Amino acid sequence: MSARVLDGVAIGKAIREEVAAEVARLSGTGGKPGLAAVLVGEDPASAVYVRSKGKACEEAGMHSVTLRLPAETSETELLATVDRLNADPAIHGILVQLPLPKHINSEKVLQRIDPGKDVDGFHPVNVGKLVTGDKTAFRPATPYGVQQMLIRSGVETKGAHAVIVGRSNIVGKPMANLLIQQGPGGDATVTVCH
């Protein structure tokens, strides 16, 4: 078996074009999708990630809001911010950037996000939908992006043995769940190493 490099740049460009076309279609019917990203603290890597998400939204024609909160923001204040975003009809997706400062319970915050606005797919409702194969689940971006790269590159996963290094809730576990689902990009036998 030989290794093959997948062209993530070309695939990413194609996906961005598809998203922009869908945003234009939705905007034409009076509904412009909106994403709110919440960043607590000054972690440089998190700031870069959130900035890139905002830029991608703007390029696709979406409404994008970034809420930058100081590191000393209390858990109560962050939960109230999530509640406001849940209730905001102009916001269709909420992304709370992890990691959060140590004094904030990340699980509590993620569970507070309306599952219908949980674009990261971290709410227990979306995790459950992913595990049961419900196609309406929001899927975590990195594993879903990897799955799309495999599908769009013509990599056959059916019957393949996939090895995933790491069991994080953000990448490892969702990746395993995507690869065992029935259909394109799935039907694999998965081993998770940790």
C-alpha positions as CSV (number, residue, x, y, z in Angstrom):
1,M,0.0,0.0,0.0
2,S,1.4,3.4,-0.9
3,A,0.8,6.7,0.7
4,R,-1.2,9.4,-1.1
5,V,-1.2,13.1,-0.3
6,L,-4.7,14.6,-0.3
7,D,-5.1,18.2,-1.7
8,G,-6.9,19.9,1.2
9,V,-6.5,23.4,-0.4
10,A,-8.5,22.5,-3.5
11,I,-11.1,20.6,-1.4
12,G,-11.4,23.5,1.0
13,K,-11.9,26.0,-1.9
14,A,-14.7,23.8,-3.4
15,I,-16.4,23.6,0.0
16,R,-16.2,27.3,0.6
17,E,-17.7,27.9,-2.9
18,E,-20.6,25.5,-2.1
19,V,-21.2,27.2,1.2
20,A,-21.2,30.7,-0.4
21,A,-23.8,29.5,-3.0
22,E,-26.0,28.1,-0.3
23,V,-25.7,31.3,1.8
24,A,-26.6,33.3,-1.4
25,R,-29.7,31.1,-1.9
26,L,-30.8,31.5,1.8
27,S,-30.1,35.2,1.7
28,G,-32.3,35.5,-1.4
29,T,-35.2,34.1,0.6
30,G,-34.7,36.7,3.3
31,G,-32.6,34.7,5.7
32,K,-28.9,35.5,6.0
33,P,-27.2,32.9,8.2
34,G,-25.4,34.3,11.3
35,L,-22.6,32.8,13.4
36,A,-21.5,34.0,16.8
37,A,-18.1,33.1,18.0
38,V,-17.3,33.6,21.7
39,L,-13.7,33.9,22.8
40,V,-12.8,34.1,26.5
41,G,-9.3,35.2,27.3
42,E,-6.3,36.0,25.2
43,D,-5.0,32.6,24.0
44,P,-3.2,33.4,20.7
45,A,-4.1,30.2,18.9
46,S,-7.7,30.5,19.8
47,A,-7.7,34.1,18.6
48,V,-6.3,33.1,15.3
49,Y,-8.9,30.3,14.9
50,V,-11.8,32.6,15.8
51,R,-10.5,35.3,13.4
52,S,-10.2,32.8,10.6
53,K,-13.8,31.6,11.2
54,G,-15.1,35.2,11.1
55,K,-13.2,35.8,7.9
56,A,-14.6,32.7,6.3
57,C,-18.1,33.6,7.2
58,E,-17.7,37.1,5.8
59,E,-16.3,35.7,2.5
60,A,-19.3,33.3,2.3
61,G,-21.7,36.3,2.7
62,M,-22.7,35.3,6.3
63,H,-23.4,37.6,9.2
64,S,-20.6,37.0,11.7
65,V,-20.1,38.3,15.2
66,T,-17.2,37.7,17.5
67,L,-17.6,38.3,21.2
68,R,-14.3,38.8,23.0
69,L,-14.6,38.4,26.7
70,P,-11.8,38.9,29.3
71,A,-10.2,35.9,30.9
72,E,-11.7,36.9,34.2
73,T,-15.2,36.6,32.9
74,S,-17.3,34.5,35.3
75,E,-19.0,31.3,34.4
76,T,-22.3,33.0,35.2
77,E,-21.5,35.9,32.8
78,L,-20.5,33.4,30.0
79,L,-23.7,31.4,30.5
80,A,-25.8,34.6,30.3
81,T,-23.9,35.5,27.0
82,V,-24.8,32.0,25.6
83,D,-28.5,32.5,26.7
84,R,-28.6,35.9,24.8
85,L,-27.2,34.2,21.7
86,N,-29.6,31.3,22.0
87,A,-32.5,33.8,22.0
88,D,-31.1,36.0,19.2
89,P,-33.0,35.3,15.9
90,A,-30.1,36.7,13.8
91,I,-27.7,34.1,15.2
92,H,-28.1,30.6,13.7
93,G,-24.9,29.1,15.0
94,I,-22.8,29.5,18.2
95,L,-19.2,28.6,18.6
96,V,-17.6,28.9,22.1
97,Q,-13.9,28.6,21.5
98,L,-12.1,26.0,23.7
99,P,-10.2,25.9,25.9
100,L,-12.0,28.1,28.4
101,P,-10.2,29.5,31.4
102,K,-9.9,26.9,34.2
103,H,-12.5,28.6,36.5
104,I,-15.2,28.0,33.9
105,N,-16.8,24.5,33.5
106,S,-16.6,23.9,29.8
107,E,-19.2,21.1,29.8
108,K,-21.7,23.3,31.5
109,V,-21.2,26.0,28.9
110,L,-21.4,23.6,26.0
111,Q,-24.6,22.1,27.4
112,R,-26.1,25.5,27.6
113,I,-25.9,26.1,23.8
114,D,-29.1,25.4,22.0
115,P,-28.5,22.1,20.2
116,G,-29.9,23.6,17.0
117,K,-27.3,26.3,17.1
118,D,-24.4,24.1,18.3
119,V,-22.3,24.3,15.1
120,D,-19.3,22.5,16.8
121,G,-21.5,19.5,17.5
122,F,-20.4,19.3,21.2
123,H,-23.8,19.5,22.9
124,P,-24.9,16.0,24.2
125,V,-27.9,16.0,21.9
126,N,-25.6,16.4,18.8
127,V,-23.1,13.9,20.2
128,G,-26.0,11.4,20.7
129,K,-27.3,12.0,17.2
130,L,-23.8,11.5,15.7
131,V,-23.4,8.2,17.6
132,T,-26.7,6.9,16.4
133,G,-26.1,7.9,12.8
134,D,-28.7,10.7,12.7
135,K,-27.8,12.8,9.7
136,T,-29.3,15.9,11.3
137,A,-26.5,16.1,13.8
138,F,-24.0,18.9,13.8
139,R,-20.6,17.3,13.3
140,P,-17.4,18.6,14.8
141,A,-15.5,20.5,12.1
142,T,-12.1,18.8,12.0
143,P,-13.4,15.2,11.8
144,Y,-16.1,16.2,9.3
145,G,-13.5,18.0,7.3
146,V,-11.3,14.9,7.3
147,Q,-14.2,12.8,6.2
148,Q,-15.0,15.2,3.4
149,M,-11.4,15.1,2.2
150,L,-11.6,11.3,2.1
151,I,-14.9,11.3,0.2
152,R,-14.0,14.0,-2.3
153,S,-10.6,12.5,-2.9
154,G,-12.1,9.1,-3.8
155,V,-10.6,7.3,-0.9
156,E,-12.7,4.2,-0.3
157,T,-13.4,3.7,3.4
158,K,-15.8,0.8,3.2
159,G,-14.0,-2.2,4.5
160,A,-10.9,-0.3,5.3
161,H,-9.2,-0.4,8.7
162,A,-8.8,3.1,10.0
163,V,-6.5,3.9,13.0
164,I,-7.2,7.0,14.9
165,V,-4.6,8.3,17.3
166,G,-6.3,10.1,20.3
167,R,-9.7,9.8,21.9
168,S,-10.5,13.5,22.4
169,N,-14.2,14.6,22.3
170,I,-13.2,17.2,19.7
171,V,-11.4,15.0,17.1
172,G,-10.8,11.3,18.1
173,K,-14.2,10.1,19.2
174,P,-16.2,12.0,16.6
175,M,-13.8,10.8,13.8
176,A,-14.3,7.2,14.9
177,N,-18.1,7.7,14.9
178,L,-18.1,9.2,11.4
179,L,-15.9,6.4,10.0
180,I,-18.2,3.7,11.3
181,Q,-21.4,5.2,10.0
182,Q,-23.1,3.6,7.0
183,G,-22.5,5.4,3.6
184,P,-19.8,7.4,1.9
185,G,-16.8,8.1,4.1
186,G,-17.9,5.4,6.5
187,D,-18.3,1.6,6.8
188,A,-14.8,1.3,8.1
189,T,-13.4,-0.8,10.9
190,V,-11.9,1.6,13.4
191,T,-9.2,1.2,16.0
192,V,-8.7,4.1,18.4
193,C,-5.2,4.3,20.0
194,H,-4.6,6.5,23.1
